[in-house]
Structures are given as C-alpha cells and as structure tokens.
Amino acid sequence: MHEPGTIFNGCTNLKKITVSSGNAYYTDIDGILFDKAVTKLHKCPEAKPLTEYTIPNSVTSINDYAFYRCVSLAKVVVPNSVTSIGSSAFGGCSSLVNINIPNSVTSIGTYAFFYCI
C-alpha cells in the first residue's frame, strides 16, 4: 500500500485535494491532505500557489514527499509538535529559503531537502 502523499507525485497541475467530510481516514484543510486526526501531513499539491505555510499545531509528522516539488513555497513554519520529517518531504522546493526545524524533531528522512537550491 502506498502512502497517500506518494500517490499524488507527478501531478504537476494539481492545486487542491478535497476529501469528503464522511471519509473516516483522511481530511483536507485548505486543499492539503492530512490524516483524519490532523496528526500526519500527507500531501500539499504541487501546483498549489503557496509561498508561505504554517503547519497546524496538531501535526506530529510531515510524511514522505509531503511538499515535494512545491516550487513556489518559500517559507514553512514547523510547530513544536512535529517530531519527524519524512524522506523527500521538501524535495524539489526550489524557492524554499526559510524553514526553522524545532528541537522536537528527532527524525529527518533521506533527501528531505533534496534540490532546495
């Protein structure tokens, strides 16, 4: 089974993910995909015109490929609730210039910031 974030990789025109309110496993906030409890950030669509993003305080993990190829993203605010950042989570975010990783983060996956030039 694939992680929800990876199944959307390569959808370069996708701007928004909408989840039915009756879905027992997933939810969306402003077009970004989370688990139902909003503890795992699964996927920000690659074409979402987002320059700054503040991750909700309930999130504990930023999953693999969560922001992969979000090329307009320049700044991310990571709350102290986050303990892990997945592999390639910010890979290809070529505009990213500002991210503060709090002390609460104990795990960062491989290539988490690959091609953040």
N, C-alpha and C positions, 0 to 999 in steps of 0.2 A: 504494500500500500504506500502511495506517495504522500508526502507532507503536502497540505493544501497550498502552501506558498510555491512549491516547485511546479505544480501542475499549470500555473499561470506564466511560467518563464517563457519568454519569447513572444508574449502577447504585447507587442510594442505599441499598439494603438489603444489598449485597454486603459480607460480613465477612471473607472469606478466598478466596485464589486458590491452587489446588492444581495443580501440574504433575507429570505422570507422570515418574518417575525416568529413563525411557528417552528423554525428549524431548531432541533434540540441540541445541536453540536456547535454551530457557528453563528456569529453575528457580524454585522458591519457597523462601523462608526465612520461617518463621512466618506463612505466608499472604500474603506480599508478593512481587510478581513482579519477577524480575531476569533478565538475560541469563544464559546458561549459565556464563560465566566470573565472574559476580557483579562485573562492572565497570560495568554500567548498571542503575540502579534504575528500573524501568519504572512500577510502579503499586502503591500502597498502597490497598487497598479503602476506599471512602468510609465505610462503616459499621463499620470495624474499631475496636473500643473501645480506642483507643490515646491515652494522654495524653503519653507521652514516648517518643522513639525515637532510638536511636543507629545511624547508618548504618554498615554494615560498612566496615572499612579498605580493602578491595579495590575499592570503588566509586570510579570516576573521574567519572561523570556522573549527575546527577539529571535524568531526562528530562522533557520537556514533560508537564504535568498529573500528575506522579508522586504528589503528595499532594493533588491538587485536591479540595476540599470535605471534607477530613478534619477535621470540625468539632470533634472532641474533642482534637485534637493541640495541646498547649500548649508543648512543648519538643522541639527537634531538635538532636542533636549531629552536626555535619558534620565528618568527618575531613579531615586534610590531603591525602589522596589525591584529593579531589574538585577538579576543575578547571572544571566547568561546571554551571550550574543552568538548566534549561530554562524555556521560556515557561509561565506559569501553574503552575509546579511546586508552589507552595504557595497558589495562588489559592483563596480561599474558606475558608481555615483560620482561622475566626473566633475561635478560642481561642488561637491562637499568640501567645505572649508572650516566648519566648526562643529565639533561634537565633543562633549565632556563625558567621559566614562566615569561613573561614580565608583567609590570604594566597594559598593555592594556587588559589583560584577566580579565573579570568581572564575568565569569561563568565557573564552573568546575562541570561536571556531577558526579553522584554517581559511585563509583568503577572505576574512571578514571585511577587509578594506581594500581588496584587490582592484586595481585600476581606479583608485581615488587619486587622480593626478593633481 
